[in-house]
């Protein structure tokens, strides 16, 4: 019966060693059963007397039970090998050993930011997806925190650890991730630096010449000029339009073009493009172009021969225009003898080459 009892006790005790924080050693038949136990720091050994009068005391006086002992427990706080014995029966070989192992150290988790890449750039207001990779070799991940600078901006307790940062203003940001495992150990990833740049501001543009309501004639050359600037760059070009139809462009200041327009009403606009391709169209400036009636044909009068033999006559036409004076002796062949741009609507022509010529015909062409 004792042998059967002994085997039962060994199996029971072995199971407890593997699964419990308290290990039971029985005192029976002048033996500690089991005689050697292996535990972790912080575990407790409880000795239970099943037969006879015994005590339990370590060889180094670390612990000592009363005598006789019924039940005695001791919690081991330091690693080491501790031999012990029953003092009255040590000579009977009633000795045992407790092997105390240091508690296994928790391995911290690993964590890294998978995206965005270090040095990535975004445009404000930026939406930035952040993907974090985290694992724990001897346990599980309890949580992953995303940190911007020193501020926690997001926490996830299960994979995938994907965060989204929204509406980031222009500036430089350093992102890190902190993973905490089920034992409370935490690891902070290497930092990832990103830059958020301000959105490109479009240029400004307005037509300065002509002014609203200006009236021109079809004979006029109209100068269209615009003022254009760009707050965060430069103006690459300014294009000019009349009623949506391009009339020219300028790539540098002063931004101006010239145009001749038929009679009608026109909405003039200018479109500025900056160095990043952003465009702005100016407010329209409305102008009118009026038709000019063609001038009447030049009139010749007062023809006479002068004492020196020259012919002289008066032309009535339009000042400022170019007049070509032509002469002929037979009305078949004409040759230009003078070109005159008069400063009045009436001017006199003298043909000195007509001296000695009996008959002369003249005509005037106004350009």
Secondary structure as UniProt FT lines:
FT   HELIX           2..19
FT   STRAND          22..28
FT   TURN            29..30
FT   STRAND          31..33
FT   STRAND          36..40
FT   TURN            41..42
FT   STRAND          44..49
FT   STRAND          57..58
FT   TURN            59..60
FT   STRAND          71..75
FT   STRAND          80..85
FT   HELIX           87..92
FT   STRAND          95..101
FT   STRAND          110..115
FT   TURN            118..119
FT   STRAND          121..123
FT   STRAND          126..135
FT   TURN            137..138
FT   STRAND          141..148
FT   TURN            149..150
FT   STRAND          151..156
FT   STRAND          161..168
FT   STRAND          171..181
FT   TURN            182..183
FT   STRAND          186..188
FT   STRAND          192..197
FT   STRAND          204..209
FT   TURN            212..213
FT   STRAND          215..217
FT   TURN            218..219
FT   STRAND          222..229
FT   TURN            231..232
FT   STRAND          235..242
FT   TURN            243..244
FT   STRAND          245..250
FT   STRAND          255..259
FT   STRAND          264..274
FT   TURN            275..276
FT   STRAND          279..281
FT   STRAND          285..290
FT   STRAND          299..305
FT   TURN            307..308
FT   STRAND          311..316
FT   TURN            319..320
FT   STRAND          322..328
FT   STRAND          335..341
FT   STRAND          346..351
FT   HELIX           352..354
FT   TURN            355..356
FT   STRAND          361..366
//
